[in-house]
Amino acid sequence: MNFRAVFFATLQTTGLFASAFIIPLLGQMLALITPVPLILASVRYGRREGLATLGASSVLVLALGGWQAAAVLLFSFGLIAIGIAEGMRRQMRPEKIALLGGLLPIAVVGAIIVFYLVRVGKNPIGAVEEYLRESIAEAAALYTRMGLADTAVMIKSLSDSFVHYLARLMAGITIATSVMQAAFCYGVSRTIISRKDPAQAAGQAPLAAWHAPDAWVWGLIAALALVVLPNETARIAGWNLAILFAVVYLAQGTAVVEHFLRRGHVGPFMRGLIIVLILALPSIVFVITLGIVDIWADFRKVRTPVQTP
């Protein structure tokens, strides 16, 4: 085992995770890439090194921040890293790697939570509604203590209908967020690996050339069809699916933007800055639309043409 690699990867993982509690805002953003050192250790040095890094980081976080922080690192960031690293070793397509990394912690943590709630006799949806109401009350109280009475009143005015629908859309929001984080961590990891050891990144398409399987558009069409049905259960299912497909075509639209920025010889830093600004503004809707239109327009000419006999 490469103990030197494990040692440094453990320090990097723990430092990124701890930054969320030490540095306001920026630290929380840095914490999102906590899986990256774990992925690099696993892909570059081996599965044993990756698991050893995760174990050592979890023990260190346990000693510094308690069992709850260690559980978050192990079952959230750790499982994302395991899924992505395994997908990269098997040279899966990027969308499969992101799905594997994003869905693995959701499946494990979701199963544990549902088992616990059922065991104590609580309805999972009801438990989420209760948590949201308590969070709204706590936020309103916090803003009141800060002297922001208008903001507190606005938060208190959130209706039961809002809580009702948010609780039922939490599945789609949670899965979409986890998959987005996994996709971002995969992109960062692939970039680092391709620069240090291009052979290990071979077979993985860069963002500028990536597109989702075209057949996935039927999933989006089915989701939108469910949304317009009169049945509430069908509408909720449709909205949850629509959230997931919005993330897919946001990624595809971002890939199109990245392609044209590269063609314009825009440097990596400016490309990243431009993309972040685009995604932070209402123009994000345009990017999603661009990703959907790209299915037929094929702006980058990255699809294999149909061979005629």
Secondary structure, 3 states (H helix, E strand, C coil): CCHHHHHHHHHHHHHHHHHHHHCCCHHHHHHCCCHHHHHHHHHHHCHHHHHHHHHHHHHHHHHHHCHHHHHHHHHHHHHHHHHHHHHHHCCCCHHHHHHHHHHHHHHHHHHHHHHHHHHCCCCHHHHHHHHHHHHHHHHHHHHHHCCCHHHHHHHHCCCHHHHHHHHHHHHHHHHHHHHHHHHHHHHHHHHHHHHHCHHHHCCCCCHHHCCCCHHHHHHHHHHHHHHCCCCHHHHHHHHHHHHHHHHHHHHHHHHHHHHHHHHCCCCHHHHHHHHHHHHHCCCHHHHHHHHHHHHHHCCCCCCCCCCCC
